[in-house]
Amino acid sequence: MTIETEKRENYEIKDLSLKEEGLRTMEWAASRMPVLQLIKKRFEDEKPFKGVRIGACLHVTKETSQLCEAWLAGGAEVYLCASNPLSSQDEITAALVSKGVNVYAWKFMDTEGYYRAIANVIKSQPHITIDDGADLVSILHKLKRGETDEEIEIVKKVLGDDTDIIDGVWGGAEETTTGIIRLQAMADDGALLYPIMATNSSPSKNLFDNVYGTGQSSIDGILRATADLIASKVFVIAGYGHCGKGVAMRAKGMGARRVIITEIEPHAALQAVMEGMEVMPMIEAAKIADIIITATGCKDVVRKEHFEVMKTNCNLSNTGHFNVEINIPDLESLAVDKVRIRPFVDQYTLKDGKKINLLGEGRLINLAAAEGHSPEIMDTSFALQALATEYIVENKEQLKNIGGNVIQIPDDIDSNVAYLKCEAIGINLEVLTPEQEKYLSSWRVGT
């Protein structure tokens, strides 16, 4: 599907006339993101990003709009492209353009449009990159190394011969588990050329966004795509990390008859069993599954041998960042027919007449078929991204010495975000007495 877009120097989006709808939706999000609003207010007063260009490759949603507004309030020039072809909300892209963000994103982007959008962000020569999956970082590095492939050829149509843009980048931050895995591999190989802050590794992100955000929004995506009942179904989740735990919790709570986990890591498998889940290999789980969702960050988690043993009308989906967890070429090789039976459901008919339903083209289902995480949960994640951006500006000279490494957001920043969130939703914490503080800091008092 090729979408007609509106193009100017500072944007390429679907339809600028959707602005008013987007502005109303942004107000809705703002009212549910109090921590980010506090940070935005401080940025407005202090202007920490004056003269700073921020290049962001993110899901362009109502929640992301609030992070962009915080950057704008701090004086930044903001350039934004989509981190997934299906996740952009077209009314939000229009509203952000009206606010002064340079936006290159629309829902149902094709490959050419997706990488053209990334190229337009790179063209701005950003000082800081903010990623959701590391596509922006990856393209910057490929350009620097002189690599060539289909993606780079698309990018070069926009950039021409200007390929050393990475030299002006001070640092970046990464939002996802998948992106951190990718960037850590680059760092381990000595291929990463500037430091990346691992936003996803902070407790205020992965203990809440990944568990409660992914859990609820993935189920939301499955329901919007299919309108099927979860109660009474056999629900299979590949991976029992933070995201898989969240999905399992919600599936169990909605009455799934059996919740089955597939895992490669023994601690995670044991934890799943202790929490009332079954654990088995995918080849066994696929035989009995009504619903399968992948949440691993790995490729080919569901592949040919699994498709061959599935029941008819099994619903297949993915909540990992990239569309590689379900091997779609394998599925297509087995199919004799493919029909888009609902807006986000492609039904494949195999040679034996069995039907397998692929949801959201195998892309992350919570953003392909739904709206992603709720504003309340993204409040803390984007607060961390906002403060990580500020940290990079304040420490850019020291970060030069760190070089190409994945680094953690400082604990004091993470703890401050958690405290602010507690305060915002009315949680009153206990306070240590002086005697308790003395006890906890001393080794002299025993039994």
PyMOL commands that set and color helices and strands:
alter all, ss='L'
color gray80, all
select helices_A, chain A and resi 16-30+34-46+62-73+90-99+111-123+135-145+150-159+165-168+177-188+199-201+203-206+209-226+242-253+266-274+282-288+304-309+328-334+360-362+365-368+375-394+396-402+411-424+434-440
alter helices_A, ss='H'
color red, helices_A
select strands_A, chain A and resi 6-8+11-13+53-58+77-82+102-104+128-131+171-174+196-198+234-238+258-262+278-279+291-294+314-318+335-342+345-350+355-359+406-407
alter strands_A, ss='S'
color yellow, strands_A
deselect
rebuild
show_as cartoon
